[in-house]
């Protein structure tokens, strides 16, 4: 230090040390014996303890502050503290590197090292060689972090019981498995169960084992991205995936399987049992195969959207589920006979809802004979067709509602409907609802038909006379529950 330090009194020296601990190098001896001054110095730099007197080097607080700041200061503290297990343990909590400079006896003290590892797994790297081969001690470190295996004895990497416990604790531990354990499927599966990324570090003996990879896929479907090339090309493997893994058909056709699956009839037939949507991923030959298409349409009519060729028998199964299947068939432009049409329309008359059939007279006539109500979906011109309308009303009086205006004014057609149900009067033309004979005919079938009588008849005494003569016991109820229009004599 410079000449300006000469002649300083103790307070000035203390101030100087607080500013720069290195002043201790030339400070008076009595200053180096002051606890507060030395504590301030080691708080700046642990190495300052090298200037303390013997008594202060043995002071717990000063020594602790020093080694927490600089593990190298362990060299200068009193031997009594170096040998003190409690001192080392506390110091390690503040500075892990203290273990690197503490006496060898501490690094071989199992109890002490166990306490240190409990605080920080990195403590294992400072343990003696003997303790780094201690399975229980090392496992405690691995349970905190898999990287603790870097400090374990390589002998433990080959110890199956230890590695199994390590992998169960941390899946990343598998990458340290010794040569004799890298093919151990139990260890591998323990790792994969936790994270499929474990497969990245596994060899062909694991990733090329069909049974193992199938089990892995059941845990994590993404495991299928790690199968080796041989398994990836194996059709039988993907067949097992489809059969046994949830959403296996999707994993095989969309996510992970080879392109060759699209041409496999066997694969497709199995996949269809899981979800008919898989049909869209077959090649042209598969989507045209009669057996495949038939199997798909028996399961779900929507498969018709992806079939390239559909036979009439298969189409019959499809339209019986939903009329919309006919649209997919007609999109294919397939030629069909009147016999075929009759078969399909019989299976589901609603097929005439498709615009390409709603104007086809033959198809419509067949349909209304099966279900008259489909008249509502046919072309306007055919609703005015006498034969079609008559066939529809014969099948269901409700079809009268959808006949043309002209035909709803036809006495013959309306009478045909009224013979089934008096309420059909509501669909007749105004002229017929104003006709007393028609109204009474309707009421013979169902007296509630009175509510649909035209307004003029409510004011017609002749009508009321005929009505009361025909229905002598019900006239009061009809007047009270008609259309709310006062009638003569009400």
C-alpha positions in Angstrom: 0.0 0.0 0.0 1.1 3.6 -0.5 2.8 5.9 2.0 -0.6 7.6 2.7 -1.6 4.6 4.9 1.3 5.3 7.4 0.2 7.1 10.5 -3.5 6.0 10.3 -5.4 5.3 13.4 -7.5 2.1 13.9 -10.8 3.8 13.0 -9.3 4.9 9.7 -8.0 1.4 9.1 -11.4 -0.1 9.7 -12.9 2.3 7.2 -10.3 1.4 4.7 -11.0 -2.4 5.2 -14.7 -1.8 4.7 -13.8 -0.1 1.4 -11.3 -2.7 0.2 -10.6 -6.0 2.1 -7.1 -6.1 0.5 -6.0 -3.4 2.9 -5.7 -6.2 5.5 -2.4 -7.2 3.9 -0.7 -4.2 5.5 -3.1 -3.5 8.3 -2.0 -3.7 12.0 -2.2 -7.1 13.7 -4.7 -5.9 16.2 -7.1 -5.1 13.3 -6.8 -8.7 12.0 -8.0 -9.8 15.4 -11.2 -7.8 15.4 -14.2 -10.0 14.7 -16.4 -7.3 13.2 -13.7 -6.0 10.9 -12.8 -9.5 9.7 -16.5 -10.4 9.2 -16.9 -7.3 7.0 -13.8 -8.3 5.1 -14.9 -11.9 4.4 -18.3 -10.7 3.3 -16.5 -8.9 0.5 -14.3 -11.9 -0.4 -13.9 -15.2 1.4 -10.2 -15.2 0.8 -9.9 -12.3 3.3 -9.9 -15.0 6.1 -6.3 -15.7 5.2 -5.3 -12.4 7.0 -7.3 -13.3 10.2 -5.5 -14.4 13.3 -5.8 -18.1 14.5 -8.6 -17.4 16.8 -10.8 -15.8 14.2 -10.0 -18.6 11.7 -11.7 -20.9 14.1 -14.7 -18.6 14.5 -17.8 -20.4 13.1 -19.5 -17.3 11.7 -16.5 -15.8 10.1 -15.4 -19.1 8.6 -18.9 -19.8 7.4 -19.2 -16.5 5.6 -15.8 -17.0 4.1 -16.4 -20.5 2.6 -19.9 -19.6 1.4 -18.3 -16.8 -0.6 -15.2 -18.7 -1.8 -14.8 -22.4 -1.3 -11.0 -22.0 -1.7 -11.0 -20.2 1.7 -11.6 -23.7 3.2 -7.8 -23.9 3.1 -7.4 -21.1 5.7 -10.0 -22.0 8.3 -9.1 -23.8 11.4 -8.7 -27.6 11.3 -11.4 -28.0 14.0 -14.0 -26.5 11.6 -12.7 -28.5 8.6 -13.4 -31.7 10.6 -16.8 -30.5 11.8 -19.5 -32.4 9.8 -22.2 -29.9 10.8 -20.0 -27.0 9.6 -19.4 -28.7 6.2 -23.1 -29.5 5.8 -24.2 -25.9 6.4 -21.4 -24.5 4.3 -22.3 -26.8 1.4 -25.9 -25.4 1.5 -24.5 -22.0 0.7 -21.7 -23.1 -1.7 -21.8 -26.6 -3.2 -18.2 -26.4 -4.2 -17.2 -26.5 -0.6 -17.3 -30.3 -0.9 -14.6 -30.2 -3.5 -12.2 -28.7 -1.0 -13.3 -30.2 2.3 -11.2 -33.1 3.8 -11.4 -36.5 2.1 -12.9 -38.0 5.2 -16.1 -36.0 4.7 -16.4 -37.1 1.1 -16.3 -40.6 2.3 -18.8 -40.1 5.2 -21.9 -41.7 4.0 -24.2 -40.1 6.5 -22.9 -36.7 5.7 -23.0 -37.2 1.9 -26.6 -38.5 2.2 -27.5 -35.3 3.9 -25.7 -33.2 1.3 -27.3 -35.1 -1.6 -30.7 -34.6 0.0 -30.0 -30.9 -0.2 -28.6 -31.0 -3.7 -28.1 -34.0 -6.0 -24.9 -32.5 -7.4 -23.2 -33.2 -4.1 -22.8 -36.8 -5.5 -19.9 -35.7 -7.7 -17.8 -34.8 -4.7 -18.5 -38.1 -2.9 -15.7 -40.7 -2.7 -15.5 -43.5 -5.3 -16.9 -46.0 -2.8 -20.0 -43.9 -2.2 -20.5 -43.3 -5.9 -20.9 -47.0 -6.1 -23.5 -47.1 -3.3 -26.8 -48.0 -5.0 -29.1 -46.6 -2.4 -27.2 -43.3 -2.1 -26.9 -42.8 -5.8 -30.6 -43.6 -6.3 -31.5 -40.8 -3.9 -29.6 -38.4 -6.2 -31.1 -39.9 -9.4 -34.6 -39.4 -8.0 -33.9 -35.7 -7.9 -32.3 -35.6 -11.4 -31.3 -38.2 -13.9 -28.0 -36.4 -14.6 -26.8 -37.7 -11.2 -26.0 -40.9 -13.1 -23.1 -39.0 -14.6 -21.4 -39.2 -11.1 -22.5 -42.8 -10.3 -20.0 -45.6 -10.7 -20.3 -47.2 -14.1 -20.7 -50.5 -12.3 -24.1 -49.3 -11.3 -25.1 -48.7 -14.9 -24.9 -52.5 -15.3 -26.8 -53.3 -12.1 -30.3 -54.3 -13.3 -32.1 -53.7 -10.0 -30.5 -50.3 -9.6 -31.2 -49.3 -13.2 -34.8 -50.5 -13.0 -35.3 -48.3 -10.0 -33.5 -45.4 -11.7 -35.6 -45.7 -14.8 -38.8 -45.9 -12.8 -37.7 -42.7 -11.1 -36.5 -40.9 -14.2 -37.0 -42.3 -17.7 -33.9 -40.5 -19.0 -31.9 -42.9 -16.9 -32.3 -45.6 -19.6 -29.6 -43.9 -21.7 -27.0 -44.9 -19.1 -28.0 -48.6 -19.2 -24.9 -50.8 -19.6 -24.4 -53.0 -22.6 -26.1 -56.0 -20.9 -29.2 -53.9 -20.2 -29.8 -52.0 -23.4 -32.0 -54.8 -24.8 -33.9 -55.3 -21.5 -37.5 -54.8 -22.5 -38.8 -54.3 -19.0 -36.4 -51.4 -18.4 -37.2 -50.0 -21.9 -41.0 -50.2 -21.2 -40.7 -48.4 -17.9 -39.0 -45.6 -19.7 -41.5 -45.5 -22.6 -44.5 -45.5 -20.2 -43.2 -42.2 -18.9 -42.3 -40.6 -22.2 -42.1 -42.0 -25.7 -39.1 -39.9 -26.4 -37.2 -42.6 -24.5 -37.4 -44.6 -27.8 -35.0 -42.1 -29.4 -32.1 -43.6 -27.5 -33.1 -47.3 -28.0 -31.7 -49.6 -30.7 -33.2 -51.8 -33.3 -33.5 -54.7 -30.8 -36.2 -52.7 -29.1 -37.6 -50.5 -31.9 -37.6 -53.5 -34.2 -39.6 -55.8 -31.9 -43.2 -55.8 -33.1 -44.7 -56.9 -29.7 -42.8 -54.3 -27.8 -43.6 -51.4 -30.2 -47.3 -52.5 -30.2 -47.3 -52.3 -26.3 -45.6 -49.0 -26.6 -48.2 -47.7 -29.0 -50.9 -48.6 -26.5 -49.2 -46.4 -23.9 -48.4 -43.5 -26.4 -49.5 -43.6 -30.0 -46.6 -41.4 -31.0 -44.4 -44.3 -30.2 -45.2 -45.6 -33.7 -43.0 -42.8 -35.1 -40.0 -44.6 -33.7 -40.5 -48.1 -35.2 -37.6 -49.2 -37.3 -37.8 -49.6 -41.1 -38.5 -53.3 -41.0 -41.5 -53.0 -38.7 -42.7 -49.9 -40.6 -43.0 -52.0 -43.7 -44.6 -55.0 -42.0 -48.3 -55.2 -42.9 -49.0 -57.7 -40.1 -47.7 -55.2 -37.5 -50.1 -52.5 -38.7 -52.9 -55.0 -38.8 -52.3 -55.5 -35.1 -52.2 -51.8 -34.5 -55.6 -51.4 -36.1 -57.0 -54.3 -34.1 -55.6 -53.4 -30.7 -54.7 -49.7 -30.4 -57.3 -47.0 -29.9 -57.8 -45.1 -33.1 -55.4 -47.6 -34.7 -56.9 -47.2 -38.2 -56.1 -43.5 -38.1 -52.6 -44.1 -36.8 -52.0 -46.6 -39.6 -53.5 -44.8 -42.5 -52.9 -41.1 -41.7 -50.3 -40.6 -39.0 -47.6 -43.3 -39.1 -48.2 -46.2 -41.4 -46.6 -46.8 -44.8 -48.2 -45.8 -48.1 -48.5 -49.5 -49.1 -51.4 -49.9 -46.6 -53.7 -48.2 -49.1 -53.5 -51.2 -51.4 -54.1 -53.9 -48.8 -57.5 -55.4 -48.8 -56.9 -57.3 -45.6 -55.9 -54.1 -43.8 -58.9 -52.2 -45.1 -61.4 -54.9 -44.1 -60.1 -54.8 -40.5 -60.0 -51.0 -40.4 -63.6 -50.7 -41.6 -64.7 -52.5 -38.5 -63.2 -49.6 -36.5 -64.3 -46.7 -38.7 -65.7 -46.6 -42.3 -64.0 -43.3 -42.9 -60.8 -45.2 -43.5 -62.2 -46.3 -46.9 -61.2 -42.9 -48.3 -57.5 -43.9 -47.8 -57.6 -47.0 -49.9 -56.3 -46.9 -53.5 -58.7 -47.3 -56.4 -58.5 -51.0 -56.5 -59.5 -51.3 -52.8 -62.3 -48.8 -53.1 -63.7 -50.6 -56.1 -63.4 -54.1 -54.5 -67.0 -55.5 -54.1 -66.2 -57.2 -50.8 -64.6 -54.1 -49.3 -67.4 -51.8 -50.5 -70.1 -54.2 -49.3 -68.5 -54.5 -45.9 -68.2 -50.7 -45.6 -71.8 -50.0 -46.7 -73.3 -52.6 -44.3 -71.6 -50.8 -41.5 -72.4 -47.2 -42.5 -74.0 -45.7 -45.5 -71.5 -42.8 -45.5 -68.9 -45.1 -47.0 -70.7 -44.6 -50.3 -69.0 -41.2 -50.5 -65.6 -42.8 -50.9 -66.5 -46.0 -52.9 -65.5 -45.9 -56.6 -67.8 -48.7 -57.6 -71.1 -49.8 -55.9 -73.2 -52.7 -56.8 -77.0 -52.7 -56.3 -77.0 -55.1 -53.4 -74.5 -53.0 -51.5 -76.4 -49.8 -52.4 -79.6 -51.4 -51.1 -77.9 -51.8 -47.7 -76.7 -48.2 -47.8 -80.0 -46.5 -48.7 -81.9 -48.6 -46.2 -79.8 -46.7 -43.6 -80.1 -43.3 -45.2 -81.5 -42.1 -48.5 -78.5 -39.8 -49.1 -76.4 -42.9 -50.1 -78.2 -42.7 -53.5 -76.5 -39.4 -54.2 -73.1 -40.9 -53.9 -74.2 -43.7 -56.2 -75.6 -41.4 -58.8 -72.5 -39.3 -58.7 -70.6 -42.3 -60.0 -72.7 -42.3 -63.2 -73.5 -46.0 -62.9 -76.1 -47.3 -65.3 -79.0 -49.2 -63.7 -82.2 -51.0 -64.8 -85.8 -50.3 -63.9 -85.5 -53.5 -61.8 -82.5 -52.1 -59.9 -84.4 -48.8 -59.4 -87.4 -50.7 -58.0 -85.2 -52.5 -55.6 -83.6 -49.4 -54.3 -86.8 -47.4 -54.1 -88.4 -50.2 -52.2 -85.5 -50.2 -49.7 -86.0 -46.5 -49.0 -88.6 -44.4 -50.9 -87.0 -41.3 -49.7 -84.3 -41.7 -52.4 -86.5 -39.5 -54.6 -85.4 -36.6 -52.5 -82.3 -36.5 -54.7 -82.9 -33.9 -57.4 -81.9 -36.5 -60.1 -84.8 -38.8 -59.1 -87.4 -36.3 -57.9 -88.3 -35.7 -61.6 -88.1 -39.3 -62.7 -91.7 -40.5 -63.1 -90.9 -44.2 -62.8 -88.9 -43.7 -59.6 -91.5 -41.4 -58.1 -94.4 -43.7 -58.9 -92.5 -46.6 -57.2 -91.7 -44.4 -54.2 -95.2 -43.0 -53.5 -96.6 -46.5 -53.6 -94.2 -47.3 -50.7 -94.7 -44.1 -48.8 -97.2 -41.5 -50.1 -95.6 -38.7 -48.0 -92.6 -38.5 -50.2 -94.8 -36.7 -52.7 -93.6 -33.6 -50.9 -90.1 -34.0 -52.4 -91.0 -34.6 -56.0 -91.0 -32.2 -58.9 -94.0 -29.9 -59.2 -95.0 -31.3 -62.5 -95.3 -34.8 -61.0 -97.3 -33.5 -58.1 -99.9 -32.7 -60.7 -99.8 -36.2 -62.2 -103.1 -38.0 -61.5 -101.7 -41.5 -61.3 -98.8 -40.4 -59.0 -101.1 -38.3 -56.7 -103.7 -41.1 -56.5 -101.0 -43.7 -55.7 -99.6 -41.4 -53.0 -103.0 -40.7 -51.4 -104.0 -44.3 -51.5 -100.8 -45.1 -49.5 -101.3 -42.2 -47.1 -104.0 -39.6 -46.8 -101.3 -37.1 -45.6 -100.0 -37.0 -49.2 -103.0 -34.9 -50.2 -101.2 -31.9 -48.7 -98.5 -32.1 -51.3 -100.6 -32.7 -54.4 -101.0 -29.8 -56.8 -103.7 -27.2 -56.3 -105.7 -28.7 -59.1 -105.7 -32.2 -57.6 -106.5 -30.9 -54.1 -109.8 -29.7 -55.7 -110.5 -33.1 -57.3 -113.5 -34.6 -55.5 -112.4 -38.2 -56.4 -108.9 -37.7 -54.9 -110.2 -35.9 -51.8 -112.8 -38.6 -51.3 -110.0 -41.2 -51.5 -108.2 -39.4 -48.7 -111.4 -38.9 -46.6 -112.1 -42.6 -46.6 -108.9 -43.0 -44.6 -109.2 -40.0 -42.3 -111.7 -37.1 -42.0 -108.9 -34.7 -41.0 -107.7 -34.9 -44.7 -110.3 -32.2 -45.2 -107.8 -29.6 -44.1 -105.8 -30.3 -47.3 -108.7 -30.1 -49.7 -109.3 -27.0 -51.8 -111.5 -24.2 -50.4 -114.3 -25.1 -52.8 -114.5 -28.6 -51.3 -114.3 -27.4 -47.8 -117.3 -25.3 -48.7 -119.2 -28.3 -49.9 -121.6 -29.7 -47.4 -121.5 -33.2 -48.8 -117.7 -33.3 -48.6 -117.7 -31.9 -45.1 -120.2 -34.4 -43.8 -118.3 -37.2 -45.4 -115.2 -36.0 -43.6 -117.0 -35.7 -40.3 -118.4 -39.2 -40.6 -114.7 -40.3 -40.4 -113.7 -37.8 -37.7 -116.0 -35.2 -36.3 -112.9 -33.0 -35.6 -112.9 -32.3 -39.3 -115.5 -29.6 -38.5 -112.7 -27.2 -37.6 -111.7 -27.0 -41.3 -115.2 -26.1 -42.7 -115.2 -23.0 -44.9 -116.6 -19.9 -43.3 -119.7 -19.7 -45.6 -121.1 -23.0 -44.2 -121.1 -21.6 -40.7 -123.8 -19.1 -41.8 -125.7 -21.6 -43.9 -129.0 -22.8 -42.1 -129.5 -25.6 -44.6 -126.0 -27.0 -43.8 -126.8 -26.9 -40.0 -130.1 -28.6 -40.6 -128.3 -31.4 -42.5 -125.6 -31.5 -39.9 -127.9 -31.9 -36.9 -130.0 -34.5 -38.7 -126.8 -36.5 -39.4 -125.2 -35.9 -35.9 -128.1 -35.2 -33.5 -126.1 -35.7 -30.3 -123.0 -33.6 -31.1 -124.3 -30.3 -32.5 -123.7 -28.3 -29.3 -120.0 -29.4 -29.1 -119.5 -28.6 -32.8 -120.9 -25.1 -32.4 -118.8 -24.4 -29.3 -115.6 -25.8 -30.6 -115.7 -24.8 -34.3 -113.8 -21.9 -35.7 -115.1 -19.4 -33.1 -117.5 -17.9 -35.6 -121.1 -17.5 -34.2 -123.5 -19.8 -36.1 -127.3 -19.5 -36.4 -129.0 -20.7 -33.2 -125.7 -20.6 -31.2 
